[in-house]
Amino acid sequence: MDLDESRSGSERDMNTFPDLPHVLRRSTELKEELVAFGESRVFERFFTPLLSEASGPDGMVDEATAISVIDHFLLQYRLPDGNTVADRFVARRTALTDRSRSRLCRSAGWPPHTHRPSTRYAGDF
């Protein structure tokens, strides 16, 4: 039996993507940058109320809840102009080609609309 035949389909699929370790590292870097971008003062007035709403009676937020709120805010929460924080983040990366932008958004698990943001930026509320 061939070594590839003994692996599951997902293991074989991972090995067919030649630069997977690089893509995973880059996705991790981009997610860290996205979180830092979302924590900036520009978005503070939108994020703080969401986190406060998720806190318990003692004002504390457990780790799982915090992660969920942060992910929702970055990827799904609609800013007043209709874009998400992720839309803004990707729009600011003007050096990316459309193909790279799309690939990075998919590999980071961001919603499909993220690579087609409007031309407005975070300060344009």
C-alpha positions as CSV (number, residue, x, y, z in Angstrom):
1,M,0.0,0.0,0.0
2,D,1.3,3.5,-0.9
3,L,1.9,5.9,2.0
4,D,-0.6,8.3,0.5
5,E,-3.3,5.6,0.3
6,S,-2.9,4.9,4.0
7,R,-3.7,8.6,4.9
8,S,-7.2,10.0,5.2
9,G,-8.5,12.2,2.4
10,S,-7.9,15.4,4.4
11,E,-4.2,14.4,5.1
12,R,-3.6,13.8,1.4
13,D,-5.3,17.1,0.6
14,M,-3.1,19.0,3.0
15,N,0.0,17.6,1.3
16,T,-1.1,18.6,-2.2
17,F,-1.0,22.3,-1.2
18,P,2.8,23.0,-1.5
19,D,3.0,26.1,0.7
20,L,0.6,25.1,3.5
21,P,3.0,25.9,6.4
22,H,3.6,29.4,4.9
23,V,-0.1,30.0,4.4
24,L,-0.9,28.9,7.9
25,R,1.8,31.2,9.4
26,R,0.7,34.1,7.3
27,S,-3.0,33.5,8.2
28,T,-2.0,33.6,11.9
29,E,0.0,36.8,11.4
30,L,-2.9,38.4,9.6
31,K,-5.4,37.4,12.3
32,E,-3.1,38.9,15.0
33,E,-2.9,42.1,12.9
34,L,-6.7,42.1,12.4
35,V,-7.3,41.8,16.2
36,A,-4.8,44.7,16.9
37,F,-6.5,46.8,14.2
38,G,-9.9,46.1,15.7
39,E,-8.7,47.1,19.2
40,S,-7.6,50.5,17.9
41,R,-9.2,53.7,19.2
42,V,-11.1,54.1,16.0
43,F,-13.3,51.1,16.8
44,E,-13.4,51.5,20.6
45,R,-16.8,53.1,20.7
46,F,-18.3,50.2,18.8
47,F,-16.5,47.3,20.5
48,T,-16.7,48.4,24.2
49,P,-20.5,48.2,24.4
50,L,-20.5,44.7,22.9
51,L,-18.0,43.5,25.4
52,S,-19.9,45.2,28.3
53,E,-23.1,43.6,27.2
54,A,-21.4,40.1,27.2
55,S,-20.0,40.5,30.7
56,G,-21.6,38.9,33.7
57,P,-23.1,40.6,36.7
58,D,-19.6,41.0,38.2
59,G,-18.4,42.8,35.0
60,M,-16.1,39.9,34.1
61,V,-16.0,38.1,30.7
62,D,-14.8,34.6,30.5
63,E,-12.2,33.7,27.8
64,A,-14.6,31.8,25.5
65,T,-17.2,34.6,25.6
66,A,-14.5,37.2,24.9
67,I,-13.2,35.3,21.9
68,S,-16.7,34.9,20.6
69,V,-17.4,38.6,21.0
70,I,-14.1,39.6,19.4
71,D,-14.6,37.3,16.4
72,H,-18.1,38.6,15.9
73,F,-17.0,42.2,16.1
74,L,-14.2,41.7,13.7
75,L,-15.9,39.6,11.1
76,Q,-19.7,40.3,11.3
77,Y,-20.5,43.5,13.2
78,R,-21.6,46.1,10.8
79,L,-20.2,49.6,11.3
80,P,-22.4,52.6,10.5
81,D,-21.3,52.5,6.8
82,G,-22.2,48.8,6.4
83,N,-18.6,47.5,6.4
84,T,-17.0,45.2,9.0
85,V,-13.7,45.7,10.7
86,A,-12.3,42.9,8.5
87,D,-13.5,44.9,5.4
88,R,-11.6,47.9,6.6
89,F,-8.5,45.9,7.5
90,V,-8.3,44.3,4.0
91,A,-9.1,47.6,2.3
92,R,-6.0,49.2,4.0
93,R,-3.8,46.5,2.5
94,T,-3.5,48.2,-0.9
95,A,-0.4,46.2,-1.9
96,L,-2.4,42.9,-2.1
97,T,-3.6,41.8,-5.5
98,D,-7.2,40.8,-5.8
99,R,-6.3,37.2,-6.0
100,S,-4.0,37.4,-3.0
101,R,-6.7,39.3,-1.1
102,S,-9.3,36.7,-1.9
103,R,-6.9,33.8,-1.0
104,L,-5.9,35.4,2.3
105,C,-9.5,36.1,3.3
106,R,-10.5,32.5,2.6
107,S,-7.5,31.0,4.4
108,A,-8.1,33.2,7.4
109,G,-11.7,32.0,7.5
110,W,-13.1,35.5,6.9
111,P,-16.5,35.9,5.2
112,P,-16.5,36.0,1.4
113,H,-17.6,39.7,1.2
114,T,-14.4,40.7,3.1
115,H,-12.2,40.9,0.0
116,R,-14.6,43.4,-1.7
117,P,-14.8,46.3,0.8
118,S,-16.1,49.7,-0.1
119,T,-13.5,52.5,-0.7
120,R,-14.4,54.2,2.6
121,Y,-12.1,53.8,5.6
122,A,-12.4,53.5,9.3
123,G,-12.3,57.2,9.9
124,D,-15.2,57.9,7.5
125,F,-18.1,57.1,9.8
